[in-house]
Amino acid sequence: MTTQSSPVWFITGCSTGFGHELAQLVIARGWRAVVTARDKSRLATLVKGHADATLALDLDVTKPDQVQAAAKAAQARFGRVDVLVNNAGYGYQATVEEGEEAEIRAQFDANVFGLFALTRAILPFMRQQRGGHVINITSVAGIVGFPGSGYYAASKHAVEGWSDALAAEGAPLGIKVTCVEPGPFRTDWAGRSLKQTPNRIADYAETAGARLKNTTAGSGKQPGDPVRAGEAMIKVTQSENPPRHLVLGAFGIDAVTKKLRSSLTEIEQWRELSLATDYPEN
């Protein structure tokens, strides 16, 4: 049963994938939810029978007027936002050299600047409440750059660094921040939603080119379960000390731990040269 004391979730990108599955889980628990998509008519089935606890909104995060309108509508309807899930976004693959300017900028508008804008619009509510949880759906690519995904990785790395700053600023105000970093999951990321610039330069065929082909071929066969991912996200919001990073799936854990161990080893190997760049102590 929905009550006025139940948490209010604001989830973007709810028409498919992680956003859709997470929204279903939240609504099934009787919690209040603002669910959004670029076309809210695609959310009709999701909110059917839950009119008292849900608010479906049109939201393209790349449009500032829609961002502001959605934040105001959420506040007007429920009076607060307890959990913001920045899920809207998509993948773009290309070699670094063959990346197209328009595609790169569109990727950043959706994955980075739109996420920034919506969070800025919701933060005043959390600040006034002295509490809230911002969940940013990034990716294993937010920590590891894979061939063929340089610009996608750059967009997710940007969100990761920004989230560090947000976490530091929000902690004294009771605002928590978690980046969720999925590996391969059975969403539309590698299917309908994915954009690619084909690899035509032969020198990259065995690196980025091969990965572009493998990504599309593997769509629908990924090991990750979006429903289980949604349950994991809910679980971290119920923790008094939620993680700053939540890596999802065996592939993700393996890739991220290998990357971080390698980075630490390299830093230690070059420690003396690094330290030698400071002014000498008097």
N, C-alpha and C positions, 0 to 999 in steps of 0.2 A: 504494500500500500504506500502510495506517495504521501509524504508529509512535508510540511514547511521546513522541517529540520533536515530533510534529506539533502545531500550535496547537489550542487548545480554544476553540471559538466557542459562545456562549450567545445564542440568537436568539429573540425573542418574536414572537408573532403569525405563526406559520409555516403556518397552514392555507391561506392565500391570499396573493396579491399579492407585495409586495417580500420579505416574510419567507419565503414558500414558495420563490420563485425563488432567493434568496440561499442558503437552506439547501441546495437541490439542488446549487448550484455548489460550496459548501463540502464537502459529502459526496462529490461526484464527484472532488474533489481528494484524497480519502483523509484529510482532516483530521477531527479529532474534533469532535462537535457535540452540544450540548444544544438540542433543538428543542421549542418549547412552543406550546400553543394552549389555549383554554378547554376544549376536548374533545380529548384527545390521540388518540382513535380516528381523528380526521381526518388524523393524521400517519402512519398505518400504511403507506401506499404510499410515502411519503417515506423512511422508515427501513428498508423491506423490503430484506433482503440486506446490511444494514450494522449488524447488532446489536453487533458488537464496537466500533464507532466512534461510535455514536449513543446518545443517551438522550432519549426522548420523555416529556414531562411535561405534566400538566394544570396550567395556570397562567392564572388570571384576576388580572391585576396589581392590581385594585382590592380584592383579598382578602389582607390582611397575612399570614394563616397560610399561604396558598399561596405567597406570595413567599418567606417564610423557608424553607419546606419545599423549594422548588425550588432555592434557593441551596445548602442543605445537601446535597441530592441530587447536585448538580453537583460539589461539592467531594468528596463521598464516592466518586463514580464516577471522576472524572478527576484530582482533586487540585489543580486549578488552573482558572482562566478567563483566557484571553488576550485575547479580544475579546468584549465585550458589545454586542449590537445591540438597542437599545430601539426596536422597531418596532411593538409593539402599540398600537392606538389607532384612532380613527375620526373622520369629519367630521360636523359639525353646522352647519347653515345656518339663519339667521333674520335678520331685521332686528334691529338693536340694541334697538329699542323693543319688538318683539314676541317677543324671546327668552323662553323659559320657564325658570323657576327650576330645576325638576327636571332639565331637559335640560342646562342650563348646568353644574350641579354634577356631573352624570354625566360630561359631557365632560371636566371638570377631573380627576375621579377617575381616569379612564382615561389621558388624555393627559399629565397633569402629576403628580398625586400617586402614581399607580401606578408611573410611570417613576422618580420620585424614590426610592420605597421599594425597588424592585428594585436600583437602582444602589447605594444604601446597603448592601444585603445582599451585593453582589458586591465592593464596594471593599476590604473587608478582605483578600480573596484577592490582589487586584492590589497592594495596599500591601505585603503580606508578600513577594510575588514581586519587588517593585520593578520592576514593569512591567505594561503592559496597555493596551488601547485601548477607549474607550467611544465607540460610534457611536450618536447619537441621530437618529432619523428625524423631522425636523421638517417643514418645508414652505417654499415660497416665501412662504407666509402667515406664517411666523415672522419675516419681514423686512418684508413689505408687507401692509397690511390692505386687503382687497377688500370692496366692498359685499356684504352678505349673509353674510359669514363672520367677523363681528366676534368672536364667542366662540371659534371655532376658531382664529382668528389670535391671540387673547389667550392661548390654551393653548400655542401654539407659540412665541410671543414669550417666555412664561415659561420654557420649556425653553431657549431661546437664551440668555437672561440668566443662568440658572443654570449653563449649560454654560461660560460665560465664567469664572465663579467656580471651577467644578470643574477647568477647564483650568489655572488659576493655582495651585490647591492641589495638583493632581496632578503638575504638571511636575517638581518636584524629586524626586518618587518614581518617575519613569519612566512615569507614566500619561498617555496622550494622549487628546485629546477631539476628535471631529469631529461637527459637525451636518451631516446630509445634507438638502438642501432641494430636493425635487423640485417641478417644475411639474406639468402634467397628464400622467399616465401611465396605461396601460391596466391598472389594478388595479380592485378592487371599491370603491374610495373613493367614486366618484361613482355607484355602482350600489347593490348590495345593502347595503353597509355604511353608506351615507349616511343621516343623519337630518335632517329639515327641519321647521321650523315654518312653515306657509304664510304668505305675505305677503297680508294682508287690508287693510292701510291703503294707500289709493290713492296717497298722497303718495310712497310708496317704490316704486311699481310700475315706474318707469323705471330705477331703480338696483338695489337689492337684489332686487326682485321679478323683474326680467329675468334677473339672474344665477342665481337659483334655478332658473328654467326652463331656461336654457342649460346649466347644469351637468348636470342629469339627461339632457337631450337628447344631450349629447356623450359620455355614458358608452360606452366601448368603441371610441371613435373618437379617443382622445387620441394625440398623436404620440410620447409617451415609451414606451420598451420596458423593462419591468421586468427582463428578463434582462441587458440592457446596463447597467442601473443596478446590478445585483448585481455585475457584473464591475468596475464602477468602485469600488464599496465595497471589494472585495477588494484592488484595486490600491492604494488609499490606506493600507490596513493594512500593505502591504509597503514603504511609504516610510519613510525615517528621519525625515523632516520632513513628516508628513501635514498637510493643511490643517485649519484650525479650521472652515471652511465649505466644503462641496462642493455647489454649486448644480447641479441636473441638468436638462438640456433647454434648447432655445433660448428657449422662452417664459420659463423661469425666469431665465436669464442676462439677457435683455432687461429683465424686470420689476425684478429686483434691482439691476442697474447703474443703471437710470433712477432708482429710488428713492434709492439711496445718493448719486448725484451731486446730485439735487435737495435732499437733506437737507444736504449739505455746502455747497452754494450758499446755502441759506437761513441756515445758521449764520453764514457769513461776512458775509452782508448785514446781520445784526443783531449783529455782533461788538461794536461800540462800546457799544450799550445793555447787552449782556450783561456787558461788562467794568466798566461803570459801577456795577454792583451790589456790588462789593467795597468794603470800607472804604478810604478814601484812604490812600495811603502817607504815612508821616511824612517 
